[in-house]
Amino acid sequence: MKLARQELVRVLRTEGDNDTAEKLEGSGLPEELDTDRDAEGLAAIGLDRTTLMAKLAGGSLGTTLTP
Protein backbone atom coordinates (compact mmCIF):
# COMPACT_ATOMS: atom_id res chain seq x y z
CA MET A 1 0.00 0.00 0.00
CA LYS A 2 1.26 3.49 -0.82
CA LEU A 3 0.61 6.62 1.18
CA ALA A 4 2.07 10.05 1.69
CA ARG A 5 4.49 10.30 4.62
CA GLN A 6 2.99 13.65 5.70
CA GLU A 7 -0.50 12.14 5.73
CA LEU A 8 0.71 9.37 8.03
CA VAL A 9 2.36 12.01 10.24
CA ARG A 10 -1.00 13.83 10.38
CA VAL A 11 -2.82 10.64 11.40
CA LEU A 12 -0.25 9.91 14.11
CA ARG A 13 -0.55 13.44 15.52
CA THR A 14 -4.37 13.26 15.38
CA GLU A 15 -4.16 10.09 17.48
CA GLY A 16 -1.81 11.81 19.94
CA ASP A 17 1.21 9.74 18.91
CA ASN A 18 3.53 12.72 18.56
CA ASP A 19 6.68 10.76 19.41
CA THR A 20 6.20 8.37 16.51
CA ALA A 21 5.19 11.26 14.22
CA GLU A 22 8.46 13.03 15.04
CA LYS A 23 10.45 9.85 14.44
CA LEU A 24 8.74 9.43 11.08
CA GLU A 25 9.46 13.03 10.06
CA GLY A 26 13.15 12.59 10.85
CA SER A 27 13.45 9.04 9.57
CA GLY A 28 14.69 9.77 6.08
CA LEU A 29 11.93 7.63 4.61
CA PRO A 30 10.65 8.82 1.22
CA GLU A 31 7.73 11.23 0.82
CA GLU A 32 5.67 8.47 -0.77
CA LEU A 33 5.75 5.46 1.49
CA ASP A 34 5.24 1.95 0.24
CA THR A 35 4.35 -0.26 3.18
CA ASP A 36 6.05 -3.27 1.58
CA ARG A 37 9.21 -1.53 0.37
CA ASP A 38 9.60 0.59 3.52
CA ALA A 39 8.48 -2.04 6.06
CA GLU A 40 11.89 -2.23 7.73
CA GLY A 41 12.19 1.55 8.15
CA LEU A 42 8.64 1.83 9.46
CA ALA A 43 9.21 -1.01 11.93
CA ALA A 44 12.36 0.73 13.16
CA ILE A 45 10.26 3.67 14.38
CA GLY A 46 7.59 1.45 15.93
CA LEU A 47 5.21 1.02 13.01
CA ASP A 48 5.30 -2.68 12.24
CA ARG A 49 2.67 -3.88 9.76
CA THR A 50 0.04 -4.69 12.41
CA THR A 51 0.48 -1.38 14.26
CA LEU A 52 0.52 0.60 11.02
CA MET A 53 -2.69 -1.00 9.74
CA ALA A 54 -4.44 -0.35 13.05
CA LYS A 55 -3.40 3.32 13.01
CA LEU A 56 -4.47 3.75 9.41
CA ALA A 57 -7.84 2.15 10.10
CA GLY A 58 -8.38 4.43 13.08
CA GLY A 59 -7.03 7.55 11.39
CA SER A 60 -9.36 7.61 8.38
CA LEU A 61 -6.87 8.42 5.67
CA GLY A 62 -9.71 8.51 3.16
CA THR A 63 -8.77 8.40 -0.48
CA THR A 64 -5.04 9.01 -0.06
CA LEU A 65 -4.39 5.28 -0.02
CA THR A 66 -3.62 3.45 -3.23
CA PRO A 67 -3.38 -0.31 -3.57
N, C-alpha and C positions, 0 to 999 in steps of 0.2 A: 504494500500500500504506500502511496506517495502522499506527502503533505508538506505544507510550508512550515519551516522551523519556527517562524514568528507566530504562526497560528497555534502551534503546540505550546509555545511560551505563554501565549495569551490564555489558553485553556488551563495550564498549570497555575498561573497567577489567579485566575478566576476561582480555582479550587483551593487557593490559599497555600499552594506548594511553591512558595517563592524560592526556597533553597534550590530545588530541582530546576526551576525556571532559570535561575542565575547560572547554574552549572551548564545548562543547555546553551545559553547565550554565549558562554565562554568556551564551549567545547571544541570549536573548530569544525563542527559538523557542517555539511553544506546547507545552503538556504532551502533547497528542496530535498527533504528527507525521503528516503526509501526504507521502509521498515525492515526489509530483507537485507539490502546492501549495508545499511547502517546499524544493524542489530547489535554488533559488538560495541560500538560507540555509545549507543543509547543505553545498553546494559551497564556500561561503565559509570554512567551518571545516575543509575537507579531506575531506569526505565526498561526492564526486561519486557519481553513480548506480552506476558500476562498483565503486568502493571500498566503498560502502555495502552493496551486494548481497553482496560477498565477505565483509564482516565479519558480516553477518547470517547467512549460510550457515555460517560458522565458529563463530558464537556461540550457536547453538541457542536461538533465542528461543522455540521451542515454540509454544504456542497463542496467544501474545499478538498474532500478526499477523492482520490481517483484510484481505481483498482489497478 
